[in-house]
Amino acid sequence: MARSVTSLVHDMLFRFHHLEVASFGWSGKAIALRAFVNAMT
């Protein structure tokens, strides 16, 4: 379970990284990381 969640998070982080760099930059990264923290806790 933990492994599949980790690999899903890595996949989403990679996708978000490219999307946010293209459109949002660091603001998008902060929002995405906040959403991940909220989802994981």
CHARMM-style PDB file with segment names, atoms N, HN, CA, C and O in Angstrom:
ATOM      1  N   MET     1       0.837  -1.203   0.000  1.00  0.00      PROA
ATOM      2  CA  MET     1       0.000   0.000   0.000  1.00  0.00      PROA
ATOM      3  C   MET     1       0.877   1.261   0.000  1.00  0.00      PROA
ATOM      4  O   MET     1       0.729   2.142  -0.847  1.00  0.00      PROA
ATOM      5  N   ALA     2       1.789   1.319   0.971  1.00  0.00      PROA
ATOM      6  HN  ALA     2       1.909   0.603   1.659  1.00  0.00      PROA
ATOM      7  CA  ALA     2       2.650   2.501   1.061  1.00  0.00      PROA
ATOM      8  C   ALA     2       3.458   2.682  -0.219  1.00  0.00      PROA
ATOM      9  O   ALA     2       3.691   3.805  -0.665  1.00  0.00      PROA
ATOM     10  N   ARG     3       3.888   1.551  -0.809  1.00  0.00      PROA
ATOM     11  HN  ARG     3       3.699   0.638  -0.447  1.00  0.00      PROA
ATOM     12  CA  ARG     3       4.695   1.661  -2.017  1.00  0.00      PROA
ATOM     13  C   ARG     3       3.884   2.212  -3.178  1.00  0.00      PROA
ATOM     14  O   ARG     3       4.379   3.046  -3.937  1.00  0.00      PROA
ATOM     15  N   SER     4       2.646   1.758  -3.325  1.00  0.00      PROA
ATOM     16  HN  SER     4       2.244   1.081  -2.709  1.00  0.00      PROA
ATOM     17  CA  SER     4       1.834   2.245  -4.437  1.00  0.00      PROA
ATOM     18  C   SER     4       1.504   3.724  -4.248  1.00  0.00      PROA
ATOM     19  O   SER     4       1.481   4.485  -5.215  1.00  0.00      PROA
ATOM     20  N   VAL     5       1.249   4.128  -3.010  1.00  0.00      PROA
ATOM     21  HN  VAL     5       1.268   3.510  -2.224  1.00  0.00      PROA
ATOM     22  CA  VAL     5       0.982   5.544  -2.740  1.00  0.00      PROA
ATOM     23  C   VAL     5       2.214   6.374  -3.062  1.00  0.00      PROA
ATOM     24  O   VAL     5       2.114   7.432  -3.683  1.00  0.00      PROA
ATOM     25  N   THR     6       3.384   5.887  -2.632  1.00  0.00      PROA
ATOM     26  HN  THR     6       3.464   5.027  -2.127  1.00  0.00      PROA
ATOM     27  CA  THR     6       4.624   6.617  -2.892  1.00  0.00      PROA
ATOM     28  C   THR     6       4.866   6.761  -4.383  1.00  0.00      PROA
ATOM     29  O   THR     6       5.235   7.837  -4.854  1.00  0.00      PROA
ATOM     30  N   SER     7       4.662   5.681  -5.130  1.00  0.00      PROA
ATOM     31  HN  SER     7       4.362   4.807  -4.747  1.00  0.00      PROA
ATOM     32  CA  SER     7       4.922   5.752  -6.562  1.00  0.00      PROA
ATOM     33  C   SER     7       3.894   6.638  -7.248  1.00  0.00      PROA
ATOM     34  O   SER     7       4.215   7.312  -8.227  1.00  0.00      PROA
ATOM     35  N   LEU     8       2.663   6.647  -6.750  1.00  0.00      PROA
ATOM     36  HN  LEU     8       2.402   6.100  -5.954  1.00  0.00      PROA
ATOM     37  CA  LEU     8       1.652   7.551  -7.301  1.00  0.00      PROA
ATOM     38  C   LEU     8       2.033   9.001  -7.037  1.00  0.00      PROA
ATOM     39  O   LEU     8       1.914   9.850  -7.920  1.00  0.00      PROA
ATOM     40  N   VAL     9       2.490   9.280  -5.825  1.00  0.00      PROA
ATOM     41  HN  VAL     9       2.586   8.589  -5.108  1.00  0.00      PROA
ATOM     42  CA  VAL     9       2.905  10.644  -5.479  1.00  0.00      PROA
ATOM     43  C   VAL     9       4.074  11.081  -6.348  1.00  0.00      PROA
ATOM     44  O   VAL     9       4.093  12.212  -6.833  1.00  0.00      PROA
ATOM     45  N   HSD    10       5.051  10.198  -6.553  1.00  0.00      PROA
ATOM     46  HN  HSD    10       5.035   9.279  -6.159  1.00  0.00      PROA
ATOM     47  CA  HSD    10       6.188  10.534  -7.402  1.00  0.00      PROA
ATOM     48  C   HSD    10       5.725  10.851  -8.817  1.00  0.00      PROA
ATOM     49  O   HSD    10       6.184  11.821  -9.421  1.00  0.00      PROA
ATOM     50  N   ASP    11       4.815  10.034  -9.347  1.00  0.00      PROA
ATOM     51  HN  ASP    11       4.443   9.247  -8.857  1.00  0.00      PROA
ATOM     52  CA  ASP    11       4.311  10.252 -10.700  1.00  0.00      PROA
ATOM     53  C   ASP    11       3.607  11.596 -10.791  1.00  0.00      PROA
ATOM     54  O   ASP    11       3.821  12.349 -11.741  1.00  0.00      PROA
ATOM     55  N   MET    12       2.769  11.900  -9.806  1.00  0.00      PROA
ATOM     56  HN  MET    12       2.595  11.288  -9.034  1.00  0.00      PROA
ATOM     57  CA  MET    12       2.031  13.161  -9.812  1.00  0.00      PROA
ATOM     58  C   MET    12       2.977  14.344  -9.640  1.00  0.00      PROA
ATOM     59  O   MET    12       2.799  15.388 -10.267  1.00  0.00      PROA
ATOM     60  N   LEU    13       3.989  14.170  -8.782  1.00  0.00      PROA
ATOM     61  HN  LEU    13       4.134  13.322  -8.273  1.00  0.00      PROA
ATOM     62  CA  LEU    13       4.955  15.252  -8.574  1.00  0.00      PROA
ATOM     63  C   LEU    13       5.707  15.555  -9.857  1.00  0.00      PROA
ATOM     64  O   LEU    13       5.927  16.722 -10.182  1.00  0.00      PROA
ATOM     65  N   PHE    14       6.106  14.525 -10.593  1.00  0.00      PROA
ATOM     66  HN  PHE    14       5.927  13.577 -10.330  1.00  0.00      PROA
ATOM     67  CA  PHE    14       6.805  14.748 -11.849  1.00  0.00      PROA
ATOM     68  C   PHE    14       5.919  15.509 -12.828  1.00  0.00      PROA
ATOM     69  O   PHE    14       6.368  16.457 -13.472  1.00  0.00      PROA
ATOM     70  N   ARG    15       4.646  15.089 -12.938  1.00  0.00      PROA
ATOM     71  HN  ARG    15       4.281  14.319 -12.415  1.00  0.00      PROA
ATOM     72  CA  ARG    15       3.730  15.763 -13.861  1.00  0.00      PROA
ATOM     73  C   ARG    15       3.475  17.196 -13.427  1.00  0.00      PROA
ATOM     74  O   ARG    15       3.512  18.117 -14.242  1.00  0.00      PROA
ATOM     75  N   PHE    16       3.215  17.381 -12.126  1.00  0.00      PROA
ATOM     76  HN  PHE    16       3.185  16.633 -11.463  1.00  0.00      PROA
ATOM     77  CA  PHE    16       2.972  18.723 -11.608  1.00  0.00      PROA
ATOM     78  C   PHE    16       4.195  19.608 -11.812  1.00  0.00      PROA
ATOM     79  O   PHE    16       4.063  20.788 -12.136  1.00  0.00      PROA
ATOM     80  N   HSD    17       5.381  19.043 -11.624  1.00  0.00      PROA
ATOM     81  HN  HSD    17       5.488  18.085 -11.361  1.00  0.00      PROA
ATOM     82  CA  HSD    17       6.608  19.821 -11.760  1.00  0.00      PROA
ATOM     83  C   HSD    17       6.685  20.444 -13.143  1.00  0.00      PROA
ATOM     84  O   HSD    17       6.969  21.635 -13.266  1.00  0.00      PROA
ATOM     85  N   HSD    18       6.438  19.659 -14.185  1.00  0.00      PROA
ATOM     86  HN  HSD    18       6.207  18.691 -14.084  1.00  0.00      PROA
ATOM     87  CA  HSD    18       6.513  20.187 -15.546  1.00  0.00      PROA
ATOM     88  C   HSD    18       5.394  21.183 -15.809  1.00  0.00      PROA
ATOM     89  O   HSD    18       5.618  22.215 -16.441  1.00  0.00      PROA
ATOM     90  N   LEU    19       4.190  20.883 -15.329  1.00  0.00      PROA
ATOM     91  HN  LEU    19       4.008  20.044 -14.815  1.00  0.00      PROA
ATOM     92  CA  LEU    19       3.058  21.787 -15.549  1.00  0.00      PROA
ATOM     93  C   LEU    19       3.271  23.122 -14.847  1.00  0.00      PROA
ATOM     94  O   LEU    19       3.039  24.180 -15.432  1.00  0.00      PROA
ATOM     95  N   GLU    20       3.711  23.073 -13.600  1.00  0.00      PROA
ATOM     96  HN  GLU    20       3.899  22.213 -13.125  1.00  0.00      PROA
ATOM     97  CA  GLU    20       3.832  24.304 -12.822  1.00  0.00      PROA
ATOM     98  C   GLU    20       4.982  25.154 -13.328  1.00  0.00      PROA
ATOM     99  O   GLU    20       4.887  26.382 -13.325  1.00  0.00      PROA
ATOM    100  N   VAL    21       6.064  24.529 -13.761  1.00  0.00      PROA
ATOM    101  HN  VAL    21       6.142  23.532 -13.763  1.00  0.00      PROA
ATOM    102  CA  VAL    21       7.182  25.304 -14.302  1.00  0.00      PROA
ATOM    103  C   VAL    21       6.736  26.040 -15.560  1.00  0.00      PROA
ATOM    104  O   VAL    21       7.151  27.171 -15.812  1.00  0.00      PROA
ATOM    105  N   ALA    22       5.883  25.381 -16.346  1.00  0.00      PROA
ATOM    106  HN  ALA    22       5.546  24.462 -16.141  1.00  0.00      PROA
ATOM    107  CA  ALA    22       5.418  25.986 -17.586  1.00  0.00      PROA
ATOM    108  C   ALA    22       4.428  27.122 -17.332  1.00  0.00      PROA
ATOM    109  O   ALA    22       4.410  28.104 -18.074  1.00  0.00      PROA
ATOM    110  N   SER    23       3.598  26.996 -16.283  1.00  0.00      PROA
ATOM    111  HN  SER    23       3.612  26.198 -15.680  1.00  0.00      PROA
ATOM    112  CA  SER    23       2.513  27.959 -16.137  1.00  0.00      PROA
ATOM    113  C   SER    23       2.516  28.735 -14.824  1.00  0.00      PROA
ATOM    114  O   SER    23       2.238  29.934 -14.819  1.00  0.00      PROA
ATOM    115  N   PHE    24       2.826  28.072 -13.711  1.00  0.00      PROA
ATOM    116  HN  PHE    24       3.052  27.098 -13.715  1.00  0.00      PROA
ATOM    117  CA  PHE    24       2.698  28.731 -12.413  1.00  0.00      PROA
ATOM    118  C   PHE    24       4.040  29.081 -11.784  1.00  0.00      PROA
ATOM    119  O   PHE    24       4.167  30.110 -11.120  1.00  0.00      PROA
ATOM    120  N   GLY    25       5.037  28.231 -11.990  1.00  0.00      PROA
ATOM    121  HN  GLY    25       4.933  27.396 -12.530  1.00  0.00      PROA
ATOM    122  CA  GLY    25       6.305  28.451 -11.325  1.00  0.00      PROA
ATOM    123  C   GLY    25       6.235  28.040  -9.862  1.00  0.00      PROA
ATOM    124  O   GLY    25       5.550  27.079  -9.512  1.00  0.00      PROA
ATOM    125  N   TRP    26       6.948  28.775  -9.003  1.00  0.00      PROA
ATOM    126  HN  TRP    26       7.505  29.556  -9.287  1.00  0.00      PROA
ATOM    127  CA  TRP    26       7.049  28.385  -7.595  1.00  0.00      PROA
ATOM    128  C   TRP    26       5.711  28.475  -6.878  1.00  0.00      PROA
ATOM    129  O   TRP    26       5.462  27.711  -5.946  1.00  0.00      PROA
ATOM    130  N   SER    27       4.842  29.396  -7.296  1.00  0.00      PROA
ATOM    131  HN  SER    27       5.044  30.017  -8.053  1.00  0.00      PROA
ATOM    132  CA  SER    27       3.521  29.499  -6.665  1.00  0.00      PROA
ATOM    133  C   SER    27       2.751  28.206  -6.856  1.00  0.00      PROA
ATOM    134  O   SER    27       2.144  27.695  -5.915  1.00  0.00      PROA
ATOM    135  N   GLY    28       2.773  27.673  -8.073  1.00  0.00      PROA
ATOM    136  HN  GLY    28       3.266  28.088  -8.838  1.00  0.00      PROA
ATOM    137  CA  GLY    28       2.092  26.416  -8.355  1.00  0.00      PROA
ATOM    138  C   GLY    28       2.679  25.278  -7.539  1.00  0.00      PROA
ATOM    139  O   GLY    28       1.952  24.404  -7.067  1.00  0.00      PROA
ATOM    140  N   LYS    29       3.995  25.288  -7.373  1.00  0.00      PROA
ATOM    141  HN  LYS    29       4.586  25.998  -7.757  1.00  0.00      PROA
ATOM    142  CA  LYS    29       4.640  24.226  -6.601  1.00  0.00      PROA
ATOM    143  C   LYS    29       4.188  24.279  -5.147  1.00  0.00      PROA
ATOM    144  O   LYS    29       3.897  23.242  -4.550  1.00  0.00      PROA
ATOM    145  N   ALA    30       4.128  25.472  -4.576  1.00  0.00      PROA
ATOM    146  HN  ALA    30       4.364  26.314  -5.060  1.00  0.00      PROA
ATOM    147  CA  ALA    30       3.701  25.615  -3.185  1.00  0.00      PROA
ATOM    148  C   ALA    30       2.270  25.113  -3.020  1.00  0.00      PROA
ATOM    149  O   ALA    30       1.961  24.418  -2.052  1.00  0.00      PROA
ATOM    150  N   ILE    31       1.398  25.465  -3.961  1.00  0.00      PROA
ATOM    151  HN  ILE    31       1.648  26.030  -4.747  1.00  0.00      PROA
ATOM    152  CA  ILE    31       0.000  25.029  -3.902  1.00  0.00      PROA
ATOM    153  C   ILE    31      -0.080  23.508  -4.025  1.00  0.00      PROA
ATOM    154  O   ILE    31      -0.814  22.862  -3.278  1.00  0.00      PROA
ATOM    155  N   ALA    32       0.673  22.938  -4.963  1.00  0.00      PROA
ATOM    156  HN  ALA    32       1.270  23.463  -5.570  1.00  0.00      PROA
ATOM    157  CA  ALA    32       0.647  21.493  -5.172  1.00  0.00      PROA
ATOM    158  C   ALA    32       1.161  20.764  -3.930  1.00  0.00      PROA
ATOM    159  O   ALA    32       0.569  19.771  -3.506  1.00  0.00      PROA
ATOM    160  N   LEU    33       2.250  21.246  -3.349  1.00  0.00      PROA
ATOM    161  HN  LEU    33       2.731  22.052  -3.694  1.00  0.00      PROA
ATOM    162  CA  LEU    33       2.796  20.601  -2.161  1.00  0.00      PROA
ATOM    163  C   LEU    33       1.822  20.697  -0.999  1.00  0.00      PROA
ATOM    164  O   LEU    33       1.683  19.750  -0.225  1.00  0.00      PROA
ATOM    165  N   ARG    34       1.144  21.840  -0.870  1.00  0.00      PROA
ATOM    166  HN  ARG    34       1.258  22.610  -1.499  1.00  0.00      PROA
ATOM    167  CA  ARG    34       0.160  21.993   0.196  1.00  0.00      PROA
ATOM    168  C   ARG    34      -0.979  21.003   0.009  1.00  0.00      PROA
ATOM    169  O   ARG    34      -1.452  20.402   0.974  1.00  0.00      PROA
ATOM    170  N   ALA    35      -1.419  20.834  -1.236  1.00  0.00      PROA
ATOM    171  HN  ALA    35      -1.035  21.322  -2.020  1.00  0.00      PROA
ATOM    172  CA  ALA    35      -2.500  19.888  -1.522  1.00  0.00      PROA
ATOM    173  C   ALA    35      -2.062  18.467  -1.176  1.00  0.00      PROA
ATOM    174  O   ALA    35      -2.851  17.694  -0.634  1.00  0.00      PROA
ATOM    175  N   PHE    36      -0.801  18.112  -1.484  1.00  0.00      PROA
ATOM    176  HN  PHE    36      -0.159  18.741  -1.924  1.00  0.00      PROA
ATOM    177  CA  PHE    36      -0.296  16.778  -1.158  1.00  0.00      PROA
ATOM    178  C   PHE    36      -0.274  16.562   0.349  1.00  0.00      PROA
ATOM    179  O   PHE    36      -0.683  15.508   0.836  1.00  0.00      PROA
ATOM    180  N   VAL    37       0.201  17.552   1.082  1.00  0.00      PROA
ATOM    181  HN  VAL    37       0.534  18.408   0.687  1.00  0.00      PROA
ATOM    182  CA  VAL    37       0.262  17.421   2.540  1.00  0.00      PROA
ATOM    183  C   VAL    37      -1.138  17.225   3.100  1.00  0.00      PROA
ATOM    184  O   VAL    37      -1.350  16.381   3.970  1.00  0.00      PROA
ATOM    185  N   ASN    38      -2.091  18.003   2.605  1.00  0.00      PROA
ATOM    186  HN  ASN    38      -1.919  18.689   1.898  1.00  0.00      PROA
ATOM    187  CA  ASN    38      -3.469  17.877   3.084  1.00  0.00      PROA
ATOM    188  C   ASN    38      -4.035  16.506   2.750  1.00  0.00      PROA
ATOM    189  O   ASN    38      -4.759  15.922   3.557  1.00  0.00      PROA
ATOM    190  N   ALA    39      -3.713  15.984   1.568  1.00  0.00      PROA
ATOM    191  HN  ALA    39      -3.125  16.458   0.912  1.00  0.00      PROA
ATOM    192  CA  ALA    39      -4.251  14.695   1.145  1.00  0.00      PROA
ATOM    193  C   ALA    39      -3.621  13.547   1.939  1.00  0.00      PROA
ATOM    194  O   ALA    39      -4.282  12.543   2.202  1.00  0.00      PROA
ATOM    195  N   MET    40      -2.363  13.689   2.316  1.00  0.00      PROA
ATOM    196  HN  MET    40      -1.826  14.505   2.102  1.00  0.00      PROA
ATOM    197  CA  MET    40      -1.660  12.601   2.981  1.00  0.00      PROA
ATOM    198  C   MET    40      -1.957  12.548   4.478  1.00  0.00      PROA
ATOM    199  O   MET    40      -1.736  11.514   5.110  1.00  0.00      PROA
ATOM    200  N   THR    41      -2.454  13.646   5.056  1.00  0.00      PROA
ATOM    201  HN  THR    41      -2.633  14.485   4.543  1.00  0.00      PROA
ATOM    202  CA  THR    41      -2.662  13.683   6.505  1.00  0.00      PROA
ATOM    203  C   THR    41      -4.133  13.569   6.844  1.00  0.00      PROA
ATOM    204  OT1 THR    41      -4.498  13.583   8.020  1.00  0.00      PROA
TER     205      THR     41
END
